[in-house]
Amino acid sequence: MSVTIVSSPKCNLHNMGDEHPEQPGRLHQINDQLIASGLEYVVHFANATPVSKETLALAHDKDFIQSIFDRAPKEDWERIWIDDDTIMMDKSLDAALYSAGAVVNAVDMVMAKETTSAFCAVRPPGHHAGHNTSSGFCIFNNVAVGAKYAMAQYGLKRIAIVDFDVHHGDGTQDIVKDDERIMFCSSFQHPFYPFTGDSAAREGIINVPIPAGTKGSEYRELVNHWFDAIDKFAPELIFVSAGFDAHAEDDLAHLRLVEEDYVWLTEQIKILSEKHCGGKIVSVLEGGYALSALARSAVAHIKTLAS
């Protein structure tokens, strides 16, 4: 099956400082691991284009979008904090626009059957950005923008989003909570940042809080019911919020997954995509801060998509 990696050099110009875990080295390490694995000769590559304000407004409040544009630093020495964890510098707005744009590009590619699936190697990540908020390293919600665009542009009626980042996709849930065309499945360490997801949500939002210290075999049992639910939902397109910070080597969290667990997750998603939507998957990088583990896990995920 064909896989296209969609990215842009602009995504690496966003730099919140040498001590910040969400750093340009994340994408560099994934690219190095792709080369070392030989996958660079198997997958395709595409350059992202920036998302428009109009497309962002499918998922975000227009006044919020404009506030980000208005507040974005213009000089290379400027820095602003948009929440306790997230800094914008003069290149950050461009990076955010290209990150969301990559997901829109990926949707166009899979819908046009130019590729079976796509992996968006982007930063900043997105799943903590809500309808009118930036949060948790995230400026705009890349996956939610892509999902809303797919429905608006292609008339899709059923979209599934699978989020296996170690943190609850609170921003994504905020954006899709009233849209029953979107099924949202999120697994996350709990209690843990952002301390959401443990209360009841609507049918079609399936949150799975995971205790600290959980290993892969236990994790698989806890999320396995996702796949029956997605099967019944019969999505026309599947998005993945692919965060790899639940890896055992990632010191920012306390789950114990390894590469084989991400392969298993990808295999389950692939089976459903092949059954219901011709294999169409748009996977988008979220977290993952232990650079070697991130790169190995992301490449294992991409390799599984390509197999």
Buried (B, 14 or more C-beta within 10 A) or exposed (E): BBBBBBBBEBBBBBBBEEEEBBBBBBBEBBBBBBEEBEBEEBBBEBEBBBBEEEBBBBBBBEEBBEBBEEEBBEEEEEBEEBBEBBBBBBBBBBBBBBBBBBBBBBBBBBBEEBBBBBBBBBBBBBBBBBBBBBBBBBBBBBBBBBBBBBBEBEEBEBBBBBBBBBBBBBBBBBBBBEBEBBBBBBBBBBEBBBEBBEEEBEEBBBBBBBBEEBEBEEBBEBBEEBBEBBBEBBBBBBBBBBBBBBBBBBEBBBBBBBBEBBBBBBEBBBBBBBEBBEBBBBBBBBBBBBBEBBBBBBBBBBBBBBE
